[in-house]
Amino acid sequence: MLSKLRACKASQDVKQLRDAKKSINFHEEYQKALRTKSYADFFDKAQLPANQPCVYSNQNKFSETLLEPDQETILSIVNATILSKKPELKNLMLSYFDISAEASIFCSHLLKSINQVQCNYKFIQRALDIMDADDDSHDKFKKISFDLNSFIVSNNPFSNLNNHDFKLISDQHSLLLHHLKSITQKMRRKIKLKNYLKKTSEICITIACGLVVVTVIVIATHTLTALIMSPAFLSFPCKSLKRKLIPSLRISKSTFLIKVCDQLDIAAKGTYILNRDFDTMSRLVARLHDEIEHNRAMVQFCLDRKDDKFCLQIVKELKKSDVRFRKLVEELEEHVYLCLFTINQARSLVIKEMRKTCTKGFGK
């Protein structure tokens, strides 16, 4: 039975190696984020409630402490911008903020699960410490069995987080990203068209002014007052007329469209990064879930055998995989914190752009 467990473990290690290669690309950008002060401040803020389940027993309250800006603030700002007068754009941006808030809540659930995993594995750590002690008495194996049994009694925290949850979030982000890109492309086409019309109008006005001057001069030359009036006609205020006419032909919506495009671009980039991060986290959660189930199977087999020597052998196997397991947990935890940080950063940048189009300070 133990040989089968080892064989199963070997196949899992090969799969883990393949998965690890997929996530190598993210390592550099994560290391850059880790060195920023803003991330360090967020990490300190988020870590305290994550490790105090008693204080933050209410999951929603815990999630609210991590989300910035909060949903109420977002709604008030959106309603204060000129965007509120465009239902399609308003609903799209509110959808972006809703989905990012849901992603933040999911990440807070992940942090709680990670915290529970770390608590559960204290039993394993205690069993390892007892095994290393210089004591070969029967009590030693009794204590090890007790801790292993305590580990078995605890549930696998990642069992509640299945692939369906990650797929649902991934589908939401993919659909949102598609809508953001689609609307942005439409707006950019409008901006190009308006700029083209603006340039065409300027050329037409210039030509029209020139024709007016030429026509007036031609008419004037057929009159007796030609010599007197020609200087006045030549000084016809074309430039002044152009300055008055061209602004009236300028499209007032161009500035609005450009600013909205900036908002959509930031939202799209944030959505893309989040979608990629959730894909990475889903693989890490799957690996950790399988690792925990494998360890539980070994421990259960050990307890069923009720053999001290065999129990000791199982604990040695657990010790071999302990360092790797802890690194996986730390890697997942790091990804979750960075994902939460990315969510807040993207939301703040979008809001910063939105404030530029507040109805009180934005020219219509």
C-alpha positions in Angstrom: 0.0 0.0 0.0 2.8 2.4 0.9 4.5 1.7 -2.4 1.3 2.6 -4.2 1.1 5.9 -2.3 4.7 6.6 -3.2 4.0 5.9 -6.9 1.0 8.1 -6.8 3.1 10.8 -5.2 5.8 10.5 -7.9 3.2 11.1 -10.6 1.9 14.1 -8.7 5.4 15.5 -8.5 5.9 15.3 -12.3 2.6 17.2 -12.8 3.6 19.8 -10.2 6.9 20.4 -12.1 4.9 21.0 -15.3 2.6 23.4 -13.5 5.5 25.2 -11.9 7.0 25.9 -15.3 3.8 27.6 -16.3 4.0 30.1 -13.4 7.6 31.0 -13.8 6.7 34.0 -16.0 5.0 35.6 -13.0 7.9 35.4 -10.6 9.7 38.6 -11.7 6.6 40.8 -11.6 5.7 39.5 -8.2 9.2 40.1 -6.9 8.9 43.7 -8.1 5.5 44.2 -6.4 6.9 42.8 -3.2 9.5 45.5 -3.0 7.1 48.4 -3.2 6.1 50.2 0.0 2.4 50.3 -1.0 2.4 46.5 -1.1 4.2 46.2 2.2 1.6 48.5 3.8 -1.3 46.6 2.3 0.3 43.3 3.4 0.6 44.5 7.0 -3.0 45.7 7.0 -4.4 42.4 5.5 -2.3 40.0 7.5 -3.6 41.0 10.9 -7.3 40.2 10.3 -6.4 37.1 8.3 -4.7 35.7 11.4 -7.4 36.7 13.8 -10.4 34.5 13.0 -12.1 35.3 16.3 -12.1 39.0 15.7 -13.1 38.7 12.1 -15.5 35.7 12.3 -17.8 37.5 9.9 -16.4 36.8 6.4 -18.1 39.8 4.9 -16.6 42.1 7.5 -13.2 40.7 6.8 -13.6 41.2 3.1 -14.8 44.8 3.5 -11.6 45.6 5.4 -9.5 44.5 2.4 -11.5 46.1 -0.5 -10.4 49.6 -1.5 -12.2 51.8 -2.4 -15.4 50.2 -1.0 -18.5 49.7 -3.1 -20.5 52.6 -1.6 -17.7 55.1 -2.4 -17.5 53.7 -5.9 -21.2 54.2 -6.5 -21.2 57.8 -5.2 -18.2 58.7 -7.4 -19.7 57.1 -10.6 -23.0 58.9 -10.0 -21.1 62.2 -9.7 -19.4 61.8 -13.1 -20.6 62.6 -16.6 -20.5 58.8 -17.1 -23.8 58.6 -15.1 -25.6 60.1 -18.1 -24.5 57.3 -20.3 -26.4 54.1 -19.1 -24.4 51.6 -21.2 -21.0 52.9 -20.0 -22.2 53.4 -16.4 -23.5 49.8 -16.2 -20.3 48.5 -17.8 -18.1 50.2 -15.2 -20.3 49.3 -12.3 -20.1 45.7 -13.6 -16.3 46.0 -13.5 -16.3 47.2 -9.9 -18.9 44.5 -8.9 -16.8 41.7 -10.4 -13.6 43.0 -8.8 -15.3 43.1 -5.5 -16.4 39.5 -5.9 -12.9 38.6 -6.7 -11.7 40.3 -3.5 -14.3 38.4 -1.5 -13.1 35.1 -3.0 -9.5 36.0 -2.2 -10.4 36.7 1.4 -12.0 33.2 1.5 -8.7 31.8 0.2 -6.8 33.6 3.0 -9.1 32.0 5.6 -8.6 28.6 4.0 -4.8 29.1 4.0 -4.9 30.1 7.7 -6.9 26.9 8.5 -4.4 24.7 6.6 -1.6 26.2 8.6 -3.5 25.5 11.8 -4.2 21.9 10.8 -0.6 21.3 9.9 0.5 22.2 13.4 -0.5 18.7 14.4 1.9 17.3 11.7 4.6 19.7 12.9 4.1 18.5 16.5 4.3 14.9 15.4 7.6 15.7 13.6 9.0 17.4 16.7 8.1 14.4 18.9 9.7 12.0 16.4 13.0 14.0 16.5 13.0 13.9 20.3 15.4 11.4 22.0 12.7 9.1 23.3 11.9 5.6 22.2 9.2 4.9 24.7 5.7 3.7 23.9 4.3 7.2 25.0 6.3 8.8 22.1 4.3 6.8 19.5 1.1 7.3 21.5 1.6 11.1 21.2 2.4 10.9 17.5 -0.7 8.9 16.9 -2.8 11.4 18.8 -1.5 14.3 16.7 -2.0 12.4 13.5 -5.5 11.5 14.5 -6.2 15.2 15.2 -4.9 16.0 11.7 -7.3 13.5 10.2 -10.3 14.8 12.1 -9.8 18.3 10.6 -11.2 18.8 7.2 -9.3 19.8 4.0 -10.0 23.6 3.8 -9.6 23.5 0.0 -12.3 21.0 -0.5 -14.9 23.8 -0.6 -12.9 25.6 -3.3 -13.4 23.6 -6.4 -12.5 24.2 -10.0 -16.1 25.4 -10.7 -15.5 28.5 -8.5 -12.4 29.4 -10.3 -14.0 28.8 -13.7 -16.9 31.0 -12.8 -14.6 33.8 -11.9 -12.5 33.2 -15.0 -15.6 33.3 -17.2 -16.8 36.5 -15.6 -13.4 38.2 -16.1 -13.2 37.0 -19.7 -16.6 38.3 -20.6 -16.0 41.6 -18.9 -12.6 41.9 -20.7 -14.3 41.3 -24.0 -16.9 44.0 -23.4 -14.3 46.5 -22.2 -12.2 46.0 -25.3 -15.2 46.1 -27.6 -16.5 49.4 -26.2 -13.0 50.9 -26.2 -12.5 50.0 -29.9 -15.9 51.6 -30.8 -14.9 54.8 -29.0 -11.5 55.0 -30.6 -13.2 54.7 -34.0 -15.5 57.5 -33.0 -12.6 59.6 -31.9 -10.8 59.1 -35.2 -13.9 59.9 -37.2 -14.4 63.1 -35.1 -10.8 64.2 -35.6 -11.1 63.6 -39.3 -14.3 65.6 -39.5 -12.7 68.4 -37.4 -9.7 68.6 -39.8 -12.0 68.5 -42.9 -14.2 71.3 -41.4 -11.1 73.5 -40.8 -10.0 73.0 -44.4 -13.5 73.7 -45.7 -13.8 76.9 -43.7 -10.3 78.1 -44.8 -11.3 77.5 -48.5 -14.7 79.2 -48.0 -13.1 82.3 -46.4 -10.6 82.5 -49.3 -13.5 82.2 -51.9 -15.4 84.9 -50.1 -12.5 87.3 -50.3 -11.8 86.5 -53.9 -15.5 86.9 -54.8 -15.8 90.3 -53.0 -12.7 91.6 -54.8 -13.9 90.5 -58.2 -17.2 92.2 -57.6 -15.5 95.3 -56.3 -13.3 95.6 -59.4 -16.4 96.1 -61.5 -17.5 99.2 -59.5 -16.2 102.7 -59.4 -15.2 102.3 -55.8 -12.8 99.5 -56.5 -9.7 101.5 -55.8 -11.1 102.8 -52.6 -12.7 99.5 -51.3 -10.0 97.0 -52.4 -7.7 97.6 -49.4 -10.7 97.1 -47.1 -11.6 93.8 -48.9 -8.1 92.6 -48.8 -8.1 93.2 -45.0 -11.2 91.0 -44.7 -10.9 89.3 -41.2 -10.6 85.7 -42.4 -8.5 84.6 -39.4 -11.0 86.1 -37.0 -13.9 84.4 -38.8 -12.1 81.1 -38.7 -11.4 81.4 -35.0 -15.1 82.0 -34.4 -16.4 79.3 -36.8 -14.0 76.4 -36.1 -14.6 76.1 -32.3 -18.3 75.9 -33.0 -17.7 72.9 -35.3 -15.4 71.1 -32.8 -17.0 68.0 -31.3 -17.5 68.6 -27.6 -17.7 64.9 -26.9 -14.1 64.2 -28.1 -12.6 65.0 -24.7 -15.2 62.9 -22.9 -14.5 59.9 -25.2 -10.8 60.2 -24.7 -11.1 60.2 -20.9 -13.6 57.3 -20.9 -11.2 55.3 -23.1 -8.5 55.9 -20.5 -10.8 54.5 -17.8 -11.7 51.5 -19.9 -8.1 50.8 -20.7 -7.1 50.7 -17.0 -10.1 48.5 -16.2 -9.2 46.1 -19.1 -5.6 45.8 -18.0 -6.6 45.2 -14.4 -9.2 42.6 -15.5 -6.6 40.8 -17.7 -4.0 40.6 -14.9 -6.7 39.4 -12.4 -7.8 36.7 -14.8 -4.2 35.5 -15.2 -3.6 35.6 -11.4 -6.7 33.5 -10.7 -5.6 30.9 -13.2 -2.3 30.6 -11.3 -4.0 30.4 -8.0 -6.4 27.7 -9.2 -3.5 25.5 -10.1 -1.8 26.1 -6.8 -5.1 25.3 -4.9 -5.5 22.1 -6.9 -1.9 21.1 -6.1 -2.3 21.8 -2.4 -5.7 20.1 -2.2 -4.2 16.9 -3.8 -1.1 17.1 -1.4 -3.4 17.4 1.6 -5.5 14.5 0.5 -2.4 12.4 -0.2 -1.1 13.1 3.3 -4.5 12.3 4.9 -4.5 9.0 3.0 -1.1 8.1 4.3 -2.0 9.1 7.9 -5.3 7.2 7.8 -3.5 4.1 6.5 -0.9 4.5 9.4 -3.6 4.8 12.0 -5.6 1.8 10.6 -2.4 -0.4 10.8 -1.8 0.6 14.5 1.8 -0.3 14.1 4.4 1.9 15.9 7.2 1.2 13.4 5.0 1.7 10.4 3.7 4.9 12.0 7.2 6.1 12.4 7.9 5.4 8.7 4.8 7.4 7.7 5.9 10.4 9.8 9.3 10.2 8.0 7.5 10.4 4.7 5.6 13.4 5.9 8.8 15.1 7.0 10.3 14.7 3.5 7.4 16.5 1.9 6.9 19.1 4.7 9.3 21.7 3.3 7.9 21.5 -0.2 4.3 21.7 1.1 5.1 24.8 3.2 6.6 26.5 0.2 3.5 25.8 -1.8 1.3 27.3 0.9 3.5 30.4 1.1 3.5 30.8 -2.7 -0.3 30.6 -2.7 -0.6 33.1 0.1 1.8 35.5 -1.7 -0.3 35.2 -4.8 -3.6 35.9 -2.9 -2.1 39.0 -1.2 -0.8 40.3 -4.6 -4.1 39.6 -6.2 -5.9 41.6 -3.6 -3.3 44.4 -3.9 -3.8 44.4 -7.7 -7.6 44.6 -7.3 -7.3 47.7 -5.1 -4.7 49.3 -7.3 -6.7 48.9 -10.5 -9.9 50.2 -8.8 -8.1 53.2 -7.4 -6.6 54.1 -10.8 -10.0 53.8 -12.5 -11.5 56.1 -9.9 -8.7 58.5 -10.3 -9.5 58.8 -14.0 -13.2 59.1 -13.2 -12.8 62.0 -10.9 -11.5 64.0 -13.9 -15.0 63.7 -15.4 -17.0 64.8 -12.4 -20.0 66.8 -13.7 -19.1 69.8 -11.5 -15.6 70.2 -12.9 -15.9 68.7 -16.4 -16.7 70.9 -19.4 -19.7 69.7 -21.3 
